[in-house]
Amino acid sequence: LYDVSAHGLDLGLTRIQSSLQMLVRHDLIEAEEADAMLDRISPTTDLEEAVRDASFVVEAAPEDLSLKQKLFVEFDRLASDDAILATNTSGLRIGDVSATVGRPERVVGSHFFLPAQVIPLVEVSRGPATSDGTMDRTVALWKACGKEPIRLEQDIPGYIANRIQGALVREA
């Protein structure tokens, strides 16, 4: 788990602990399982440490294209050559996020439905350069995590759910 500040990491870990406690309270997981999940999280403010050995990197930064592009340049530089680089953007094009990356074929969108710890759906979106292998590996990973991936083969902002929600709001 990476954040630019120790305070941000503390907030993130507190939210994760709260979510896990809620799952335990509702008998969705055992307390031992929640503890094991927390033990697998290694918080750090060092981006290189966070992505160096990762096979899958998920970015969840604010919806600021230039910020995301800077992060992806660093991910591309620091992560292993076969690591998948996923953005959780809800409104930006994958092609725009990956525009400054040297290997855009490994960049994919992974947009979670909220609350992600409860709702199993995740939209997996292809950018113009995203490889079939990146799409297939991402879908397989989310399935292995108990998620229900929705595969989106077009690079459209807002994915499916946000576009439908926008249409509903416009009609209302």
N, CA and C of each residue as an Amber inpcrd file, in Angstrom:
protein
   516
   0.8610000  -1.1660000   0.0000000   0.0000000   0.0000000   0.0000000
   0.8980000   1.2160000   0.0000000   0.7610000   2.0600000  -1.0160000
   1.6010000   3.2470000  -1.1480000   0.7730000   4.5090000  -1.0020000
   1.3550000   5.4890000  -0.3450000   0.8340000   6.8430000  -0.3340000
   2.0280000   7.7730000  -0.2010000   1.8400000   9.0210000  -0.5920000
   2.9400000   9.9850000  -0.5190000   3.2450000  10.3970000   0.9110000
   2.3210000  10.1400000   1.8520000   2.5410000  10.5580000   3.2380000
   2.1790000   9.4410000   4.2130000   2.8310000   9.4750000   5.3560000
   2.5120000   8.5170000   6.4220000   1.0710000   8.7140000   6.8900000
   0.6220000   9.9590000   6.9230000  -0.7630000  10.2570000   7.3170000
  -1.7530000   9.5790000   6.3530000  -1.4790000   9.6670000   5.0490000
  -2.3340000   9.0150000   4.0550000  -2.3550000   7.5080000   4.2350000
  -1.2090000   6.9260000   4.5450000  -1.1470000   5.4850000   4.8000000
  -1.9620000   5.1140000   6.0340000  -1.8360000   5.9220000   7.0850000
  -2.6130000   5.6530000   8.3020000  -4.1160000   5.6910000   8.0190000
  -4.5480000   6.6940000   7.2420000  -5.9720000   6.7750000   6.8780000
  -6.4020000   5.5520000   6.0770000  -5.5720000   5.1700000   5.1120000
  -5.8930000   4.0030000   4.2880000  -5.9950000   2.7340000   5.1110000
  -5.0460000   2.5120000   5.9950000  -5.0720000   1.3170000   6.8350000
  -6.2670000   1.3340000   7.7870000  -6.6120000   2.4940000   8.3030000
  -7.7860000   2.6070000   9.1680000  -9.0530000   2.2350000   8.4020000
  -9.1620000   2.7070000   7.1680000 -10.3410000   2.3710000   6.3460000
 -10.3940000   0.8790000   6.0360000  -9.2390000   0.3020000   5.7460000
  -9.1910000  -1.1400000   5.4660000  -9.6030000  -1.9240000   6.7090000
  -9.0670000  -1.5520000   7.8680000  -9.4320000  -2.2340000   9.1110000
 -10.9330000  -2.1150000   9.3870000 -11.4830000  -0.9470000   9.1740000
 -12.9140000  -0.7330000   9.3890000 -13.7510000  -1.6080000   8.4520000
 -13.3440000  -1.6840000   7.2010000 -14.0670000  -2.5180000   6.2340000
 -13.9890000  -3.9860000   6.6220000 -12.8140000  -4.4300000   7.0290000
 -12.6680000  -5.8270000   7.4290000 -13.4920000  -6.1340000   8.6690000
 -13.5190000  -5.2130000   9.6280000 -14.3290000  -5.4110000  10.8350000
 -15.8140000  -5.5150000  10.4880000 -16.2500000  -4.7140000   9.5180000
 -17.6430000  -4.7860000   9.0840000 -17.9330000  -6.1510000   8.4640000
 -17.0120000  -6.6690000   7.6600000 -17.2070000  -7.9870000   7.0510000
 -17.2610000  -9.0810000   8.1090000 -16.4220000  -8.9540000   9.1410000
 -16.4400000  -9.9280000  10.2430000 -17.7650000  -9.8340000  11.0050000
 -18.2090000  -8.6060000  11.3090000 -19.4760000  -8.4160000  12.0430000
 -20.6640000  -9.0500000  11.3280000 -20.6200000  -9.0440000  10.0170000
 -21.7270000  -9.5840000   9.2200000 -21.4760000 -11.0300000   8.7930000
 -20.4900000 -11.6550000   9.4150000 -20.1650000 -13.0660000   9.1650000
 -19.8380000 -13.3570000   7.7020000 -19.2390000 -12.3940000   7.0290000
 -18.8240000 -12.6040000   5.6470000 -17.4090000 -13.1590000   5.5660000
 -16.6080000 -12.8840000   6.5920000 -15.2820000 -13.4890000   6.7370000
 -15.0420000 -13.7450000   8.2160000 -14.0840000 -14.6080000   8.5090000
 -13.6990000 -14.8900000   9.8960000 -12.6780000 -13.8510000  10.3550000
 -12.6120000 -13.6320000  11.6610000 -11.6650000 -12.6650000  12.2250000
 -10.2260000 -13.0330000  11.8670000  -9.9170000 -14.3280000  11.8590000
  -8.5600000 -14.7720000  11.5190000  -8.2170000 -14.4150000  10.0640000
  -9.2170000 -14.5220000   9.1970000  -9.0130000 -14.1680000   7.7960000
  -8.7510000 -12.6750000   7.6470000  -9.4790000 -11.8630000   8.3980000
  -9.2640000 -10.4130000   8.3800000  -7.8570000 -10.0790000   8.8650000
  -7.4210000 -10.7360000   9.9290000  -6.0770000 -10.5010000  10.4550000
  -5.0200000 -10.8940000   9.4190000  -5.2430000 -12.0120000   8.7480000
  -4.2930000 -12.4630000   7.7280000  -4.2260000 -11.4710000   6.5720000
  -5.3790000 -10.9040000   6.2030000  -5.3960000  -9.8960000   5.1360000
  -4.5780000  -8.6740000   5.5310000  -4.7810000  -8.2090000   6.7480000
  -4.0270000  -7.0410000   7.2220000  -2.5290000  -7.3290000   7.2650000
  -2.1720000  -8.5570000   7.6380000  -0.7540000  -8.9300000   7.7120000
  -0.0780000  -8.9280000   6.3400000  -0.8710000  -9.0810000   5.2680000
  -0.3030000  -9.0970000   3.9150000  -0.0890000  -7.6910000   3.3440000
  -0.5410000  -6.6710000   4.0560000  -0.3950000  -5.2990000   3.5790000
   0.8780000  -4.7010000   4.1520000   1.7210000  -4.1930000   3.2640000
   2.9710000  -3.5430000   3.6690000   2.8940000  -2.0800000   3.2760000
   2.5950000  -1.2080000   4.2230000   2.4950000   0.2150000   3.8920000
   3.8770000   0.8300000   3.6640000   3.9460000   1.7480000   2.7110000
   5.2090000   2.4220000   2.4240000   4.9620000   3.7770000   1.7620000
   5.8830000   4.6930000   1.9970000   5.8650000   5.9750000   1.2930000
   6.9270000   5.9930000   0.2030000   7.5220000   4.8360000  -0.0700000
   8.5560000   4.6970000  -1.0980000   7.9410000   3.9910000  -2.3050000
   7.7060000   4.7420000  -3.3780000   7.0360000   4.1790000  -4.5510000
   7.8170000   3.0140000  -5.1470000   9.1290000   3.1350000  -5.2050000
   9.9300000   2.0390000  -5.7610000   9.7260000   0.7600000  -4.9580000
   9.7460000   0.8690000  -3.6420000   9.5110000  -0.2910000  -2.7880000
   8.1200000  -0.8920000  -3.0420000   7.1470000  -0.0300000  -3.2690000
   5.7680000  -0.4830000  -3.4530000   5.5830000  -1.2830000  -4.7340000
   6.2540000  -0.9010000  -5.8150000   5.9780000  -1.5470000  -7.1080000
   7.0800000  -2.4790000  -7.5890000   8.2320000  -2.4480000  -6.9570000
   9.4060000  -3.1930000  -7.4290000   9.1060000  -4.6700000  -7.6960000
   8.4660000  -5.3490000  -6.7700000   8.2200000  -6.7870000  -6.9090000
   6.7750000  -7.1130000  -7.2680000   6.0050000  -6.1010000  -7.6110000
   4.5880000  -6.3150000  -7.9060000   4.3940000  -6.8650000  -9.3150000
   3.4510000  -7.7800000  -9.4490000   3.0740000  -8.2610000 -10.7810000
   1.8440000  -7.5200000 -11.2860000   1.1660000  -6.8080000 -10.3730000
  -0.0390000  -6.0650000 -10.7210000  -0.0810000  -4.8240000  -9.8420000
  -0.1120000  -3.6550000 -10.4610000  -0.1290000  -2.3810000  -9.7400000
  -1.4630000  -1.7030000 -10.0330000  -2.1830000  -1.2950000  -8.9820000
  -3.4500000  -0.5830000  -9.1590000  -3.2870000   0.8280000  -8.6010000
  -3.5390000   1.7970000  -9.4310000  -3.4760000   3.2110000  -9.0400000
  -4.8800000   3.6900000  -8.7140000  -4.9980000   4.4440000  -7.6140000
  -6.2900000   5.0090000  -7.2190000  -6.1140000   6.4660000  -6.7890000
  -5.3370000   7.2030000  -7.5680000  -5.0860000   8.6180000  -7.2900000
  -6.2970000   9.4410000  -7.7170000  -6.3680000  10.6940000  -7.2760000
  -7.4690000  11.5710000  -7.7110000  -7.5550000  11.6720000  -9.2380000
  -8.7230000  12.0380000  -9.7290000  -8.9850000  12.1070000 -11.1730000
  -8.3150000  13.3410000 -11.7990000  -7.0070000  13.3360000 -11.8000000
  -6.1880000  14.4010000 -12.3570000  -5.2790000  13.7440000 -13.3890000
  -5.5370000  14.0100000 -14.6720000  -4.8140000  13.3180000 -15.7370000
  -3.3110000  13.4880000 -15.6160000  -2.8330000  14.6850000 -15.3760000
  -1.3760000  14.8840000 -15.3140000  -0.7680000  14.1180000 -14.1390000
  -1.4650000  14.0540000 -13.0100000  -0.9790000  13.2810000 -11.8670000
  -0.9100000  11.8020000 -12.2200000  -1.9630000  11.2900000 -12.8240000
  -1.9730000   9.8770000 -13.2020000  -0.8740000   9.5780000 -14.2270000
  -0.6820000  10.4530000 -15.2000000   0.3700000  10.2380000 -16.1920000
   1.7420000  10.1960000 -15.5350000   1.9950000  11.0850000 -14.5940000
   3.2840000  11.0810000 -13.8830000   3.4730000   9.7800000 -13.1190000
   2.4180000   9.3310000 -12.4420000   2.4990000   8.0670000 -11.7130000
   2.7960000   6.9050000 -12.6550000   2.1290000   6.8770000 -13.8020000
   2.3200000   5.7560000 -14.7180000   3.7030000   5.7580000 -15.3520000
   4.2870000   6.9210000 -15.5630000   5.6780000   6.9800000 -16.0300000
   6.5810000   6.3210000 -14.9860000   6.3300000   6.6330000 -13.7120000
   7.1260000   6.0300000 -12.6440000   6.8550000   4.5300000 -12.5180000
   5.6060000   4.1200000 -12.6010000   5.2810000   2.6870000 -12.5660000
   6.0190000   1.9560000 -13.6810000   5.9650000   2.5300000 -14.8830000
   6.5950000   1.9160000 -16.0490000   8.0990000   1.7770000 -15.8350000
   8.6880000   2.7580000 -15.1960000  10.1390000   2.7560000 -14.9560000
  10.5180000   1.7990000 -13.8290000   9.7170000   1.7330000 -12.7760000
  10.1010000   1.0170000 -11.5600000   9.6050000  -0.4260000 -11.4870000
   8.4750000  -0.7140000 -12.0850000   7.8950000  -2.0620000 -11.9830000
   8.6050000  -3.0120000 -12.9420000   8.4810000  -4.2990000 -12.6740000
   9.0770000  -5.2980000 -13.5620000   8.4470000  -5.2050000 -14.9450000
   9.1680000  -5.6800000 -15.9390000   8.7160000  -5.5590000 -17.3290000
   7.3900000  -6.2600000 -17.5990000   7.0780000  -7.2910000 -16.8230000
   5.8380000  -8.0300000 -17.0720000   4.6990000  -7.6210000 -16.1310000
   4.9140000  -6.6040000 -15.3130000   3.8630000  -6.1510000 -14.4020000
   2.7570000  -5.4390000 -15.1780000   1.5200000  -5.7120000 -14.7860000
   0.3750000  -4.9990000 -15.3520000   0.1750000  -3.7310000 -14.5300000
  -0.1140000  -2.6490000 -15.2380000  -0.3240000  -1.3490000 -14.5920000
  -1.7780000  -0.9510000 -14.8010000  -2.5420000  -0.9400000 -13.7200000
  -3.9830000  -0.6920000 -13.8100000  -4.3380000   0.6490000 -13.1830000
  -5.2540000   1.3420000 -13.8360000  -5.7950000   2.5770000 -13.2820000
  -7.2330000   2.3440000 -12.8490000  -7.5940000   2.9450000 -11.7260000
  -8.9590000   2.8520000 -11.2210000  -9.7530000   4.0990000 -11.6060000
  -9.3190000   4.7800000 -12.6520000 -10.0300000   5.9790000 -13.0740000
 -11.4860000   5.6670000 -13.3800000 -12.3280000   6.6440000 -13.1160000
 -13.7370000   6.4610000 -13.4280000 -14.1830000   7.3560000 -14.5720000
 -13.3080000   8.2230000 -15.0360000 -13.7570000   9.1530000 -16.0640000
 -12.7470000   9.4770000 -17.1470000 -11.5130000   9.0230000 -17.0050000
 -10.4880000   9.3340000 -17.9990000 -10.3040000   8.1720000 -18.9630000
  -9.8720000   8.4930000 -20.1610000  -9.5750000   7.4400000 -21.1310000
  -8.2680000   6.7350000 -20.7490000  -8.2460000   5.4300000 -20.9390000
  -7.0470000   4.6510000 -20.6430000  -5.9090000   5.1130000 -21.5600000
  -6.2260000   5.4110000 -22.8030000  -5.2130000   5.8900000 -23.7400000
  -4.5830000   7.1950000 -23.2970000  -5.3570000   8.0550000 -22.6650000
  -4.8060000   9.3170000 -22.1520000  -3.9120000   9.0670000 -20.9380000
  -4.3360000   8.1840000 -20.0550000  -3.5360000   7.8640000 -18.8670000
  -2.2070000   7.2400000 -19.2840000  -2.2340000   6.3920000 -20.3080000
  -1.0270000   5.6730000 -20.7260000  -0.2250000   6.3960000 -21.8090000
  -0.6190000   7.6060000 -22.1800000   0.0130000   8.3180000 -23.3030000
   1.5030000   8.5680000 -23.1060000   1.9490000   8.6880000 -21.8710000
   3.3610000   8.9970000 -21.6100000   4.1710000   7.7690000 -21.2000000
   3.5540000   6.5960000 -21.2610000   4.1890000   5.3550000 -20.8230000
   4.9270000   4.7100000 -21.9930000   6.1060000   4.1790000 -21.7210000
   6.8950000   3.5290000 -22.7650000   6.3050000   2.2170000 -23.2530000
   5.5730000   1.5260000 -22.3830000   4.9640000   0.2360000 -22.7340000
   3.4700000   0.2630000 -22.4340000   2.6940000   0.9970000 -23.2470000
   1.2580000   1.1530000 -22.9690000   0.4620000  -0.1390000 -23.1410000
   1.0500000  -1.1500000 -23.7320000   0.3390000  -2.4220000 -23.9090000
   0.0360000  -3.0970000 -22.5770000   0.7050000  -2.6860000 -21.5210000
   0.4680000  -3.3030000 -20.2160000  -0.3890000  -2.4370000 -19.2950000
  -0.9690000  -1.3680000 -19.8330000  -1.8340000  -0.4890000 -19.0490000
  -3.2930000  -0.8540000 -19.3230000  -4.0670000  -0.9720000 -18.2400000
  -5.4620000  -1.3860000 -18.3260000  -6.2720000  -0.6050000 -17.3030000
  -7.5540000  -0.4780000 -17.5570000  -8.4480000   0.1170000 -16.5740000
  -9.0660000  -0.9590000 -15.7010000  -9.1210000  -0.7170000 -14.4210000
  -9.7960000  -1.5970000 -13.4630000 -10.5910000  -0.6980000 -12.5290000
 -11.8610000  -0.5360000 -12.8480000 -12.7140000   0.3830000 -12.0960000
 -13.6570000  -0.4160000 -11.2160000 -13.5110000  -0.2430000  -9.9150000
 -14.2940000  -0.9950000  -8.9480000 -15.6250000  -0.3230000  -8.6670000
 -16.6480000  -1.1210000  -8.4760000 -17.9360000  -0.6260000  -7.9950000
 -17.8210000  -0.4760000  -6.4810000 -18.3910000   0.5660000  -5.9330000
 -18.2410000   0.8540000  -4.5150000 -19.5030000   0.5020000  -3.7310000
 -19.3340000  -0.0160000  -2.5270000 -18.0840000  -0.3180000  -1.8500000
 -17.4520000  -1.5980000  -2.4120000 -16.1990000  -1.4830000  -2.7940000
 -15.4990000  -2.5720000  -3.4960000 -15.3730000  -3.8370000  -2.6590000
 -15.3610000  -3.6940000  -1.3430000 -15.2270000  -4.8770000  -0.4930000
 -16.5260000  -5.6710000  -0.4210000 -17.6300000  -5.0860000  -0.9260000
 -18.9290000  -5.7550000  -0.8830000 -19.4320000  -6.0840000  -2.2890000
 -19.3410000  -5.1420000  -3.2000000 -19.8670000  -5.3310000  -4.5550000
 -18.7970000  -6.0000000  -5.4130000 -19.1070000  -7.1390000  -6.0080000
 -18.0830000  -7.9060000  -6.7180000 -17.7320000  -7.3950000  -8.1160000
 -18.4900000  -6.4620000  -8.6650000 -18.2480000  -6.0380000 -10.0390000
 -17.0200000  -5.1460000 -10.1600000 -16.2550000  -5.3650000 -11.2260000
 -15.1220000  -4.5130000 -11.5750000 -15.0800000  -4.4160000 -13.1040000
 -15.0310000  -3.1900000 -13.6040000 -14.9530000  -2.9810000 -15.0460000
 -13.4920000  -3.0300000 -15.4680000 -13.2050000  -3.8550000 -16.4640000
 -11.8450000  -3.9790000 -17.0060000 -11.8770000  -3.3850000 -18.4010000
 -11.1290000  -2.2830000 -18.5710000 -11.2200000  -1.5100000 -19.8000000
  -9.8960000  -1.4960000 -20.5540000 -10.0160000  -1.7050000 -21.8440000
  -8.8670000  -1.7110000 -22.7450000  -8.5850000  -0.2980000 -23.2270000
  -7.3030000   0.0600000 -23.2500000  -6.8600000   1.2760000 -23.9190000
  -6.5160000   0.9290000 -25.3570000  -6.1990000   1.9200000 -26.1860000
  -5.9010000   1.6420000 -27.5950000  -4.6940000   0.7330000 -27.7930000
  -3.7690000   0.6960000 -26.8210000  -2.5760000  -0.1390000 -26.9620000
  -2.5740000  -1.3420000 -26.0300000  -3.5890000  -1.4910000 -25.1930000
  -3.6290000  -2.5960000 -24.2260000  -3.6130000  -3.9280000 -24.9590000
  -2.7260000  -4.8060000 -24.5450000  -2.6070000  -6.1040000 -25.2210000
  -3.7120000  -7.0550000 -24.7670000  -3.9690000  -8.0630000 -25.6030000
  -4.9270000  -9.1080000 -25.2370000  -4.4710000  -9.8110000 -23.9610000
  -3.1680000 -10.0470000 -23.8490000  -2.6310000 -10.7120000 -22.6660000
  -2.8810000  -9.9220000 -21.3970000  -2.7370000  -8.6040000 -21.4780000
  -2.9990000  -7.7560000 -20.3140000  -4.4690000  -7.8430000 -19.9230000
  -5.3430000  -7.7840000 -20.9080000  -6.7820000  -7.9030000 -20.6150000
  -7.0910000  -9.2600000 -19.9950000  -6.5780000 -10.3360000 -20.6020000
  -6.8640000 -11.6850000 -20.1210000  -6.3300000 -11.9060000 -18.7080000
  -5.1010000 -11.4500000 -18.4460000  -4.5100000 -11.6150000 -17.1110000
  -5.2800000 -10.8180000 -16.0680000  -5.7380000  -9.6220000 -16.4380000
  -6.4810000  -8.7950000 -15.4950000  -7.8240000  -9.4340000 -15.1570000
  -8.5350000  -9.8950000 -16.1600000  -9.8190000 -10.5720000 -15.9270000
  -9.6020000 -11.8120000 -15.0590000  -8.5760000 -12.6040000 -15.3590000
  -8.2940000 -13.8150000 -14.5820000  -7.9520000 -13.4780000 -13.1300000
  -7.1770000 -12.4170000 -12.9150000  -6.8240000 -12.0240000 -11.5570000
  -8.0700000 -11.6630000 -10.7590000  -8.9370000 -10.8260000 -11.3480000
 -10.1270000 -10.4110000 -10.5980000 -11.0500000 -11.5920000 -10.3330000
 -11.1590000 -12.5150000 -11.2720000 -11.9650000 -13.7160000 -11.0190000
 -11.3810000 -14.5180000  -9.8590000 -10.0610000 -14.6460000  -9.8340000
  -9.3950000 -15.3880000  -8.7540000  -9.5910000 -14.7090000  -7.4080000
  -9.8300000 -13.4030000  -7.4140000 -10.0770000 -12.6370000  -6.1860000
 -11.5550000 -12.6290000  -5.8040000 -12.3840000 -13.3550000  -6.5500000
 -13.8060000 -13.4130000  -6.2480000 -14.6160000 -12.2770000  -6.8490000
 -14.0200000 -11.5360000  -7.7610000 -14.7140000 -10.4310000  -8.4210000
 -15.4220000 -10.9430000  -9.6790000 -16.3420000 -10.1370000 -10.1810000
 -17.0420000 -10.4150000 -11.4370000 -16.6150000  -9.3420000 -12.4350000
 -15.5830000  -9.6170000 -13.2370000 -15.1150000  -8.6030000 -14.1820000
 -16.0640000  -8.4200000 -15.3620000 -16.2590000  -7.1630000 -15.7200000
 -17.0050000  -6.7900000 -16.9200000 -15.9720000  -6.2760000 -17.9000000
 -15.8440000  -6.9340000 -19.0070000 -14.8010000  -6.6110000 -19.9820000
 -15.3060000  -5.5450000 -20.9530000 -14.6060000  -4.4200000 -21.0080000
 -14.9700000  -3.3210000 -21.8900000 -13.8740000  -3.1860000 -22.9420000
 -14.2300000  -3.4090000 -24.1880000 -13.2440000  -3.4530000 -25.2620000
 -13.0270000  -2.1070000 -25.9540000 -13.7230000  -1.0600000 -25.5200000
 -13.5550000   0.2710000 -26.1000000 -13.0350000   1.2190000 -25.0400000
 -12.2090000   2.1550000 -25.4620000 -11.6370000   3.1320000 -24.5430000
 -12.5560000   4.3480000 -24.4780000 -13.5760000   4.2520000 -23.6410000
 -14.5280000   5.3560000 -23.4970000 -14.4820000   5.8570000 -22.0610000
 -14.5150000   7.1710000 -21.8700000 -14.4970000   7.6910000 -20.5030000
 -15.7850000   7.3240000 -19.7760000 -15.6470000   7.0430000 -18.4940000
 -16.8230000   6.7390000 -17.6900000 -17.2010000   5.2740000 -17.6730000
 -16.4950000   4.4630000 -18.4570000 -16.8080000   3.0420000 -18.5060000
 -18.3010000   2.8310000 -18.7770000 -18.8400000   1.7460000 -18.2750000
 -20.2440000   1.4350000 -18.5200000 -21.1310000   2.0500000 -17.4320000
 -20.8170000   1.7380000 -16.1820000 -21.6930000   2.1450000 -15.0710000
 -21.8230000   3.6590000 -14.9650000 -20.7180000   4.3790000 -15.0460000
 -20.7930000   5.8350000 -14.9150000 -21.5310000   6.4640000 -16.0900000
 -21.4090000   5.8820000 -17.2770000 -22.1370000   6.4090000 -18.4280000
 -23.6390000   6.1890000 -18.2580000 -24.0250000   5.0110000 -17.7520000
 -25.4370000   4.7470000 -17.4950000 -25.9610000   5.6710000 -16.3950000
 -25.1760000   5.8280000 -15.3360000 -25.5740000   6.7120000 -14.2440000
 -25.7360000   8.1470000 -14.7670000 -24.8130000   8.5960000 -15.6150000
 -24.9250000   9.9420000 -16.1870000 -26.1840000  10.1080000 -17.0040000
 -26.5330000   9.0800000 -17.7720000 -27.7620000   9.1400000 -18.5830000
 -28.9830000   9.2120000 -17.6780000 -28.9940000   8.4520000 -16.6040000
 -30.1100000   8.4870000 -15.6680000 -30.2470000   9.8580000 -15.0140000
 -29.1200000  10.4450000 -14.6270000 -29.1480000  11.7680000 -14.0110000
 -29.6650000  12.8080000 -14.9980000 -29.2120000  12.7370000 -16.2580000
 -29.6860000  13.6790000 -17.2700000 -31.1940000  13.5400000 -17.4710000
 -31.6930000  12.3210000 -17.4930000 -33.1160000  12.1050000 -17.6710000
 -33.9090000  12.5770000 -16.4740000 -33.3700000  12.3740000 -15.2830000
 -34.0750000  12.8050000 -14.0650000 -34.1430000  14.3280000 -14.0200000
